[in-house]
Amino acid sequence: MRQINMIRQIRGFYDRQLSNPLSSGQIALWHALLHINNTCSWIEWFTAANLTLEALCGLSRQGISKARNVLKQEGLIDFKSNGTKATSYKLNILYQESTTSNSVQTGLQSSVQDSIQTGLQSSVQDSSTLNKQNKTKLNETKNMLAARAKIQQVYQEKIRPMDSPQNIDRVQSFLEEDVALEVILCAINVSARDGGRSATYVVRKLNDWKKRGVKTIDDAQKADEAWKEEFSNKRNGKKLENTGSSEYDNLGW
């Protein structure tokens, strides 16, 4: 297995950028592929789904296709289609690999000399620990990307099909605040039911639920019932003016 020196790889990329500049989208795609390859422990060929790249780069599927063609033409990457499966990618190394470094790596892998046996055992143990950490990190990244993709899908189906990536990200960002995926999806569905078809409405709903201590779907359903009762009491106590504002706005938000 090859090992890319990330710092030297990035430095090589930007040294090249000075003489052969790329667009911001092409730069974003290269960095996304570098990140994914890192989480895959630098395997030579790795797969990346378009949805994952769209989430990381903010590019459309067509934009990704154009950007990767340019990166390949410039000798920065290689890729091959796998039919209906995710495309396979390969990052080309952008710095001069040291012959000495390669010799040491080969020696460490094959040496059976007694004088370095202890060191090799320690190295294997460290490598095993690092691989476990990389696998854990990869799983966490995959889970996060899958959750973000699911939120985007439901949001576009229920709230606004052609909304901006920035607005969708406002809703997705609650994942980073440890709000459960199912709670976020529930908030989107409830917002659509109430006619609140905007990112602002969904965000207000989620913030309201956070204040109410919502952690699960059951909590969300109870919070929704409590909110409807509060809204009903407020409306019965004082007739609301028809101003075109949302129900949340009428609660003084």
Secondary structure, DSSP 8 states (H G I E B T S, - for coil): -----HHHHHHHHHHHHHHS---HHHHHHHHHHHHHHHHTTT-SSEEE-HHHHHHHH---HHHHHHHHHHHHHTTSEEEEEETTEEEEEEE---S---HHHHHHHHHHHH---GGGHHHHHHHHHHHHHHHHHHHHHHHHHHHHHHHHHHHHHHHHHHT-TT--HHHHHHHHGGGGGT--HHHHHHHHHHHHHHT--SHHHHHHHHHHHHHTT--SHHHHHHHHHHHHHHHHHHHHHS-----S--HHHHTT-
